[in-house]
């Protein structure tokens, strides 16, 4: 059993790290530990704090893991509903083909309603994915990581053309 007052489980003692600078820690917590949008000059103190403070580094890791899991789950739901819509569309086409060959009707209303449900789920999944992408810093972090992989001479040429 976990004892909150002593921070221990049974006979073992758990050390719960605390923030080394609560002021900066509270600012970072309010931003969900996302400093990717700050200019490099403004983020030096926050970068230093994250490198020094195990508590904030752990919380930033938890926040980024949650963001990646959210974007992954919504991406998988998009793929699942897309696959479902494609299968239902194919089944509908096969039902119409069977209807024309045999002259009777094979569960087409059920197939059409399942296809409509799959398309509705796909649309909702895409909307949720967009909301997750807006609410989390994953797209910005991905863009930063991509920029770091571009060779410096190409990056300079891109920046020169953009100006």
Backbone torsions as a table, in degrees:
resi	resn	phi	psi	omega
1	UNK	NA	138.5	-177.8
2	UNK	-86.6	126.3	177.1
3	UNK	-102.0	110.8	-175.4
4	UNK	-64.5	-39.4	-175.6
5	UNK	-64.4	-43.4	-177.9
6	UNK	-96.9	-11.8	-179.4
7	UNK	69.9	36.4	-176.9
8	UNK	-126.2	151.6	174.2
9	UNK	-115.1	113.6	-177.9
10	UNK	60.9	-121.6	-179.9
11	UNK	-96.8	-10.0	179.9
12	UNK	-87.6	143.4	-179.8
13	UNK	-102.5	130.6	178.5
14	UNK	-103.8	129.7	177.1
15	UNK	-94.8	115.8	178.9
16	UNK	-98.2	112.2	-177.1
17	UNK	-68.3	144.3	177.2
18	UNK	-110.0	158.5	-179.3
19	UNK	-66.0	135.7	179.9
20	UNK	-74.2	-27.3	176.8
21	UNK	-136.3	94.1	-174.5
22	UNK	-58.3	-30.7	179.5
23	UNK	-63.9	-52.9	178.3
24	UNK	-66.7	-37.8	178.0
25	UNK	-60.6	-40.7	178.0
26	UNK	-67.8	-37.5	176.7
27	UNK	-63.8	-46.7	179.6
28	UNK	-63.7	-39.1	179.2
29	UNK	-64.3	-37.3	177.8
30	UNK	-65.5	-28.7	178.4
31	UNK	-93.1	5.9	-174.9
32	UNK	58.7	35.2	176.3
33	UNK	59.2	30.6	178.6
34	UNK	-106.9	107.9	177.6
35	UNK	-114.5	15.0	-176.7
36	UNK	-67.2	-25.2	-178.5
37	UNK	-84.8	-7.0	-178.7
38	UNK	-82.5	152.5	175.4
39	UNK	-69.4	153.4	-178.2
40	UNK	-57.6	-32.4	179.7
41	UNK	-68.6	-35.5	-177.5
42	UNK	-80.9	-23.5	-172.7
43	UNK	-93.5	2.8	-177.4
44	UNK	-61.6	-45.1	179.1
45	UNK	-63.2	-40.0	-179.3
46	UNK	-69.7	-40.0	176.1
47	UNK	-61.6	-43.3	179.0
48	UNK	-62.5	-43.2	179.5
49	UNK	-63.0	-43.1	-179.9
50	UNK	-66.0	-31.9	178.0
51	UNK	-75.5	-27.4	-178.9
52	UNK	-89.6	-31.6	-170.2
53	UNK	-101.5	110.6	180.0
54	UNK	-66.3	-34.3	-179.7
55	UNK	-61.7	-51.1	-178.8
56	UNK	-69.3	-35.1	177.9
57	UNK	-64.1	-40.6	178.0
58	UNK	-66.0	-42.9	179.7
59	UNK	-66.4	-36.7	176.3
60	UNK	-64.6	-40.8	178.3
61	UNK	-62.7	-42.4	177.8
62	UNK	-63.2	-42.7	-180.0
63	UNK	-63.8	-43.8	179.7
64	UNK	-68.3	-36.6	177.3
65	UNK	-63.5	-42.3	177.5
66	UNK	-61.9	-43.2	179.2
67	UNK	-61.2	-44.7	-179.9
68	UNK	-65.4	-40.5	178.2
69	UNK	-64.1	-40.5	178.1
70	UNK	-62.9	-47.1	-177.8
71	UNK	-68.5	-33.7	177.9
72	UNK	-68.9	-43.7	179.9
73	UNK	-63.1	-42.8	179.6
74	UNK	-69.5	-34.6	176.4
75	UNK	-64.8	-41.5	178.0
76	UNK	-66.1	-36.5	178.2
77	UNK	-68.1	-35.0	175.4
78	UNK	-61.4	-46.7	179.6
79	UNK	-63.0	-41.1	-179.4
80	UNK	-64.2	-46.0	179.5
81	UNK	-68.7	-33.6	176.5
82	UNK	-64.7	-44.4	176.8
83	UNK	-63.2	-42.5	179.1
84	UNK	-62.5	-42.3	179.5
85	UNK	-64.6	-40.4	179.3
86	UNK	-65.4	-42.3	179.0
87	UNK	-64.7	-44.6	-179.9
88	UNK	-65.2	-37.3	177.6
89	UNK	-64.7	-41.2	179.0
90	UNK	-65.8	-40.1	178.0
91	UNK	-65.1	-38.0	177.8
92	UNK	-63.7	-41.7	178.6
93	UNK	-63.8	-40.1	179.1
94	UNK	-68.1	-35.2	178.4
95	UNK	-66.4	-40.5	177.7
96	UNK	-66.3	-37.3	177.3
97	UNK	-65.1	-44.3	178.7
98	UNK	-65.1	-36.1	179.2
99	UNK	-63.7	-41.7	-178.7
100	UNK	-73.6	-30.0	-179.5
101	UNK	-80.3	-41.9	-174.3
102	UNK	-100.6	-13.7	175.5
103	UNK	81.3	10.8	174.6
104	UNK	-133.0	168.2	-167.2
105	UNK	-97.1	124.6	-176.9
106	UNK	-111.9	85.7	171.0
107	UNK	51.0	31.8	-179.9
108	UNK	-63.4	-40.6	178.5
109	UNK	-59.2	-38.8	178.2
110	UNK	-66.4	-41.9	179.4
111	UNK	-63.7	-43.8	179.9
112	UNK	-64.4	-40.7	-179.5
113	UNK	-68.7	-35.7	175.9
114	UNK	-67.3	-37.0	176.6
115	UNK	-66.2	-40.6	177.4
116	UNK	-63.7	-39.0	177.3
117	UNK	-65.0	-40.1	178.7
118	UNK	-65.2	-42.0	179.2
119	UNK	-67.9	-38.7	176.0
120	UNK	-62.3	-44.6	177.2
121	UNK	-62.1	-37.8	177.8
122	UNK	-63.5	-45.8	179.9
123	UNK	-63.5	-44.3	179.0
124	UNK	-64.2	-40.7	178.8
125	UNK	-63.8	-39.5	178.2
126	UNK	-65.4	-42.1	177.9
127	UNK	-62.9	-42.2	178.2
128	UNK	-65.1	-39.2	177.9
129	UNK	-61.0	-44.1	178.6
130	UNK	-62.6	-43.1	178.5
131	UNK	-62.8	-41.2	177.4
132	UNK	-65.3	-40.9	179.6
133	UNK	-65.4	-33.9	178.0
134	UNK	-73.9	-41.0	-173.6
135	UNK	-79.5	-19.4	-178.2
136	UNK	-112.5	157.8	-179.5
137	UNK	-85.2	10.8	-176.0
138	UNK	-57.0	-46.6	179.0
139	UNK	-60.5	-39.5	178.3
140	UNK	-66.6	-41.5	178.0
141	UNK	-65.4	-38.6	177.7
142	UNK	-64.4	-42.7	178.9
143	UNK	-64.4	-40.9	177.6
144	UNK	-62.5	-44.4	179.2
145	UNK	-63.6	-38.1	178.4
146	UNK	-66.5	-40.7	178.4
147	UNK	-63.8	-35.0	179.3
148	UNK	-67.8	-25.9	-179.9
149	UNK	-83.9	-16.5	178.7
150	UNK	-74.7	131.3	179.2
151	UNK	-58.7	146.0	-174.5
152	UNK	-57.2	-38.2	-178.2
153	UNK	-68.0	-33.9	177.2
154	UNK	-73.9	-40.0	178.7
155	UNK	-61.0	-42.0	178.4
156	UNK	-63.3	-40.8	179.8
157	UNK	-64.5	-40.5	178.6
158	UNK	-64.7	-44.5	-179.9
159	UNK	-65.1	-36.3	179.7
160	UNK	-68.3	-39.8	178.5
161	UNK	-70.8	-30.5	-179.2
162	UNK	-72.5	-27.9	-177.4
163	UNK	-78.9	NA	NA
